[in-house]
Amino acid sequence: MKKSVVGLITLVVIFVVLIIGGIPFFDAVWSFPGNFDFIKNIPSEDLPLGSIPFMILALLGTGIFISFKLFFPQLRNFWHGVKVTAGIYDDPDDEGDLTHFKALATALSATVGIGNIAGVATAIYYGGPGALFWMWVTAFFGTALKFSECTLAHKYRDILPDGSTAGGPMYTIEKGLGQNWRWLAVAFASFAVLCSFATGNAIQAFTVSDQLYSEVIQLVGADATFTFKHHIFSGFDLSITQVLLGLGLSAIVALVIIGGIKRIGNVTGLLSPVMAVFYVLAAFLILLSNIPAILPSFGLIIDMAFNPPAEIAGVGGGTFLVFMNTALWGIKRGLYSNEAGQGSAAIAHSTAKTKHSVREGTVAMLEPFIDTITICTLTGLVIITTGAWHHTEFYVNRIDPSFNSLDLNASLLTSFAFKEGLSWLFDYGDKIITIGVLLFAISTMISWSFYGDRAAHYLFGEKAIPIYKWFFVLFVFIGAIAELEAVWAFGDAALGFMTFPNLISIVLLSGVLKSDLKKYFSEIHIPFKERGK
């Protein structure tokens, strides 16, 4: 059977299952096997180890395994990655589409975004400050995963007749593991297409729409003609403003993604550094004004990572389950933020202009450091030091049920924190988040359109790309008018499914990685400008 036929059947089946299953099915992806009562309480209700989600074991387990297997490249080879990114080894005659820096910028444009603003806030909303610690853990071991998946994607990429590249975990699986594993490559590509619609698209569009809608409400109120939410069906209300925002976002994305990877590289290469610097400077200003609260905040993060308070009413096996809830939200949002182990960034890094795959892998290692260790930490500290985290479900349910104030989640919680944190300077700190959400989200959607584009190309060939792009634009509109729980749940499920095939390929090809890493660093690497002297 042709790959395109298998891919189409797989896509239809997955999409139908996800839609019919609904939110409970999406949630089950990250709770399995603990969603089964006969497994959940093994060995006992007081120590329900069976409730540990398989996704956590798979992600952290693979990250720990590959870190030891490769002797912690995230520590030993980090500085080499910095030098490569700076361009000192760049050879303009090497095959590929993008320089090391532009490949990193394109990947960062997909990773540095809503996960840093809304994702961190959501983790703290449901899991408390301790969730930030588990985001760090995910990032540390995820750095080794990022190195591995990007090195392999570059190693097994295809150079197309026009000189452009085609790479990613689907090519890694098919070429690295052989034709007998082609079914797994098709599965990854199918999940990647769906994930581009959800994780890299609908969630971004929803967050922009939600943030801008809240800004309009502040100006005209919630009962105005354009802001009033009409009840469409159970669990779904919609306003004219949301529809207009969806149409506007769809138009912007449609205009940009027609340009292809080189234009995407040019756009994101400019936007990523500007966005990151703008956001980081604002966060630093807030933390400078709250210096006495920074060390206690770190203490709170560590304490609640291992000893989060149980619910006031108490639950069976409560202490362990609350701990697992905190860890789960940190790991989920950590993965969503830096995408380590997911395989998406490997598609961007496979385009890099270099003969050395390991070299591009060291560049990829910078992503979790920039994204999670730096930017997510700044967001989390701003939310905690300003006291904004009191306006969360976690705080009210487990610490102070008498606290009666705004219930804030996602980007609205971060907006509130920035408004409070910058109130000593001016009254519009929340507008920084509005601008950041808009720029981050558009940049992320542009980059993710390329990821889905390459997955669709692998499955169906070049003729399918225009169709894919129109579906991508459609999901921008759908995300802008959807509800928060449905969008995030669908995105998490798609992300989880996409991760498994990639992790399997990393483990099975870990010996190849170890050999290539050893060979690369046994050679002398001379900066390009010094060659021939």
N, C-alpha and C positions, 0 to 999 in steps of 0.2 A: 504494500500500500504506500502511495506517495506521502512524503512528509507533510505536504500541504493539506491533504485529506485528513491525516491523523491529527494535525494541528487544529484544523477547523472543528473536528468532532470533539477534541479535548477542550477547546475553548467554549463551545456550546454547552457541553456537559458541566464544566466547572461553573460557568456563569449561571446556569439554571439551578444547580445545587445551592450556590451561594444565595440566589434570590429567594428560592423556596424556603431554604433553611432560616433566613432572616437573622436578626441580631443574636438570638440564642445560639445559632450554629456558628456565627462569627466568633462569639465569646468562647465557644467550646474549643476552638483551635488553640487558644492560649491556656485553657484550663485542663485539657486532656492529659492524663486519664482521670484527674480528680473530679471530673464532672459525673463520674459513675460512683454511686454511693458504696458499692461493694469493694471498690478499690481505694476510695478516698481515705477511709479510716484505718488503713493498714500501716503499722501493726496495731495501733490503738487510737481512740479518740483523743487521748492526751498527746500523742505523737503521730499525727496522721501524715506519714511520709508519702503515702500514696497520692496526696494532694499536690505534690511538687509537679508542676507542669513539665511535660516532656520537652517543650520548646526551650525552657530554661536549661535543662540538662544538656540538650543538644548544642545550644549556642555556647554556653560557658564551658561545657566539656570539650567541644572542638577547639575553642580558643585556648584553653589550658593545654590540651594535647599538642597543638601546633606550636605553641610558645616553647614548650620543652623540646619538641622534636627539632626545632630550628635554633635552639639555644637563645631564645628571646631576641629576635631581630628588632623588636620595638625599642630595645635599650641599646643594643650593640651597633645598630646601623642607622640610628635616627639622624645623626649629624650628616652622614653621607647623603641622606635624602634631602636635607636642607640645601646642600651644595648643588645637588643635581637640579633641584627646583630653581635655583638661582640662575641656571643656564650655562654654567661654566663648562659642561661637557657636551652641550648641544652641537650637533653636526647638521647643518641645513640640508645636506644631501641624503640623510637617512630617510627610509621609507616611513610613511605615516601621514596623518592629517594635521596633528597639533603638536606644538612644543610641549615640553614637560610642564611648564607653568600653565599653559592654556588647558591642558588635559586636567591638571589639578583644579584649575578655576572652574571648569565645566562640571567636574564631579562635586566640588564644593558648592556650586550653585544649586545642586540638587540636595545636598546634605545640610548646608547652612541655610536655615529657613524657618518654616513654621515650627519644626521640631524644637528649635532653640527658643522660640517665643511661646507658642501655645503648648508644645509637647512637654516642656519642663513644668509649666503651670499645671497641666493636667495630671502629671505624675505626682506633684505635691498635693493637688486637690484631693486625689483618691488615696495616695500612699503616704502622705506626710513628708517632712523634710528628709527623712531617711532614704527616700527613694532616690535622692540625688547621689548618695553614696553608691548605690547599685548601678547608676548610670556611669559612674567613674569605673567601676569594676568591668562593666560591659565594654567601655572604651579601651581600657588597658589591654584586655585579652582580645578585643575586637581589632586592635591595631595589627596584631599578628595575622588575623583572618584577612584584614584588608590587604596586607602585604601579599599574602598567599593568593587570594583570588585575582588580584590585579596582575601579579607576575604571570600566573597561568594564562590569563586572558590574553595578555600580550604575546606570550610564547606560542599559543595555538591560534592566533588570529589568521584571517585570510586577507590577502592583498587582492582586491578586485581588479578587473581589466582596466578600469579608468584610473588606477593608482590609489583609490581610497581604500579604507580598511573596513573589515567586518569582524568583530570579536565580541567576546563575552563568555560567560559560563556555558552557554549552549555549544559553542565551538570547543571550549575546553573539554567538555564531557564527550562530545562526539569524536574529536581528534585525539584527545589524551587517553580516554578510556576505551575507545574503539567502537565499531558499528553496533556491537551487541548492547551498548548503552545508549543508543540513539533515542530510545523511548524516553529516557530521563532528560536528554537534551530538549526534546520536544515539550516535555512537561514543564521544564524550567522556562522555556521561551513563552509558552502559553500563560503561565503564571505571571511572567514579566509583563506581558501585554495587559493583563487584568490589573496588575499592581500599578502600572503606569496610569491607568484610568482612576484608580482609587488613591493609593498612597501619594503618588506624584502629581495628582491632579485635583480630584474632588475635595480632598482634605484642604488643599491650598485654597481652592476657590471658596469653599465654605468659610474658612477663617477670614479671608478678605471680606467676603460678603457680610459676615457676622460683625466684624470690626467696623466696617463703614456704615452698616445699618445702625449700630449703636451711636455713631457720630451724628447721623441724620436725626435720630430720636432726640438727642440732646438739643438739637436746634429747633425742631418743630413738634416734638412730642410723639407718643406712640399711637395717638388716635387720629392723626392727620390722614388725609386721603391716601397719600403715597406710603405711609408707614404702617397703617392699620393692617394687622394680620388676619386674613380671611381663613376660616376653617374649611379645609378642602376635604380631608377625611381624618379618621382617628390617628392622632399622633403627627399630623402634618398641617401646619398653618403657613400661609404665604402672603407676602405683601407685594405691592407694585414695585417698591424700592428694590427688593431682592431680585425681582425679575429683570429690572433695568440694569442692576449691577451684574447679574449673570450674563446678560447680552453684551455689556461693555467689556467684561473680562474675556469672554469668548472671542470677541472681535480683536482684542489686543494679541491674544495668543495665536489666533489664526494668521495674523499679519506676520508674526515673527517666525513661526516654525516652518513657513514655506521656504525660508532661506537655506535650510540644511545645516549640517554640522559646522561648516566654516563660519557661517554667519552667527550661529549659536556661540561658537568659541569666541568670536569678536565681542558679542554682546555681554556674555557672562564674564569674560576676561576683564571687562571694565566695571561691571556692576558688582561683582563679588567683593573685591577689596573695598570699594566705596561703601557698600552696605555694612560690611563687617566693622570697618573703622568707625563709622557713624554710630552704630549700635554700641560697640565696646566703649567708646569715649563717654557716651551718656551713662552707661552702667558704672564706669569708674567714678564719674562725678558723684553718683548716688552713694557709692561705697565710701568715698572719701569723706562724705558728710556723715557717715555712720560708722566710722572707724572703730569706736568702742564695742560695737555690736558684731563685728566680723568674727573674732575668735570664738565668742559664745555661740555664734551661728554654726561654725564648724563643729563645735562640741555637740550641738543639738542634732546636726546631721548624722554624726557618728553614733550617738546614743540611740537615736530613733531608727537607725538602720538595723540594729541588733535587738533593741528593746522597745519597740513601738508600743504605746499604751493600748491596752485592750479596750473594746467598746464598753461604754458605761454599763450597759445592761448585761454584759458578759455573754460569751458564746461557748459551745462545746469545743474543746481543743483550742480555745480562743487565742492564747498567746502565740502558738505556732502559726495559726491561720492568719493572724494579723501581721506577723513577721513575713509570711509568704506573700501577703497582699502588697506590702511595702516593696519587697524584692521584685515581685512581678511587675509592678508599675514602673519601677526604675529600669528594669531590663527591657521592657516593652518600649518605653519612651527613649531609652538609650539606643536601642537598635533602630527605632524609627528616625532618630536624630542623625546618627553617624552611618547607618546602613551597613555596618561591618558584618560580613557573613551573608549578607543578602544577595550579593552578586551584581547589584545595579551599577555601582561605581566602576566595576571592572570593565563594563562596556565602554565607558569614557576613556579609561586609561589604556585600553587596547589600541586606541588611535594614536598614541604618542610616537613621535619621530625618534626612534632609537633602535639600535641593533641588540641592545641588552635588555631583556625582559626584567631581570632582577633590578636593574637601575630604575625602571618605572615603578616597580613594587615598592622601592624605598621612598619614592615620591608619595605614593598612596598612603604610606604610614602617617603622613602629616595630617591627614584628614580628621581622624578621631581626636587628635590632640587639639587642633584648631576648633573643631566643632563642639565636642563634648567636654573635654577637660578645660577648655578656656571659655567659650561662649555660653554653653549651658550652665557652667558653674557660676558665671557672672549673673545670668538670669535668676538662677536659684537663690543666690545670695541677696540679690535685690529684693526678691519676694519675701525672704525670711527676715532680713535686717529692717525692712520697713514695716514689718508686722502684717503685711498684706496676706500672709498665709493663714491668718486667723479667719479669713472669709472663705473657708473651704469646708467641704463635707468632712474631711479628716479631723479638723480641729473641733468642729461642733459635735461630732459623734463620739469622739474619743478623749477629748480634753475638757471642753467647757460647753455642755449642752445649753447653758443659759445665755451663751453669746448670741445676740440677736442683731444681725446686721446683714449687709449685702452678701448673697451667695454668688461667688465669682469663680468662673472656670475658664480654661483655655486662654486666649489672648486678652480677654477682658480682665483676668486676674493680673496679668503682667502689665497691662495698661494702668490699672489702679496702682500697682507698686511703683511704676515710673512716675505717675502723677504725684503720689505721696513723696517719693524720694527726691524729686526735683522741685518741690513746692518752695524750698528756700531760695530758688533761683528764678522760677517763673511758674505760672499756673497751667502750662500746657505740656507737661511731661508725657501725658498719655498720647499726645499727637505724634510723638517720636515712634511709638509702637504702631500707630496707624500707618505712618509712612513706611516703617520697617516691614510690617506685614505685607503691604502692597508690593514693595520691591522684592522682598524675599520670595513671596509666593509666585510672582510672575517669573522670576529667575529660575525657581525650582521647577515650575511647569514647563518652561522652555527646555531645560536639561532633561527632564523626564520624558518629554516627547521624543527626544533622541533615543533614549533607552528603549522605549516601546517600539520606535521606528526600526531599530536594529533587530529586535526580537521578531517583529512582523516580517522583516526582510528574510530572516533565517527560515521562518515557517512557510511563507508564501511567495517570496521573491519581490522584485522591484515594483511590479504592477500593483501590489497590495498597499504600498506606502500612502498614496493619496487617500485611499479609503480609510486606512488607519488614522490618518491625521484628522479627517472629518469626524470620526468617532471620538477622537481625543478632544476636539473642540466641543463636541456635544456634552461630554462628561464635565467640562469646565462649567457649562451652564447648569447641569444637574447638581453638581456639588454646591454651586452658589445658592440654590434654593432648597437644599436638603436640610435635614435635622442633624444636630451634633452627634448624638449617640449612634445613629445609623451610619454616618459617614466614617467616624473613627473606627467603629466595629468592623465595617467592610474593609477599610484600609489595613487594619491589624491582621485580619484573616488572610487577605491577599499577600501581605508581607510575610506572614508565617509560612504559607504554602510555597512561596518563591524561595525561601531560605533553605529548605531541606535538600533539594537537588544540588545546590551549590556546596553545602557542607559535606555532602557525600563525596563530591569530586575532590574537594580539598584534602580530605582524609586519605582517599585512595591514591592521590597523586603527591602525597607528602614526601615520599622518597625522591621523586623527581625534583621537588622544590629544594630539598636538602642538598642534593647533588649540584643543582644549578647555583644555589647560594654559595656553596663552598668554592665552586669553580670561578664564579664572578669575583669574589674577594681575594682569590689567589693571584689575580692579575693586577698589574699596575695601571691605574686610570689617570691619564694625563688630560688636563683641561684642553679644550679644542684650540684655543689661541696659542698654546705652547707646542702643538704638534708640528713636527718638521723643523724645529729650531735646533 
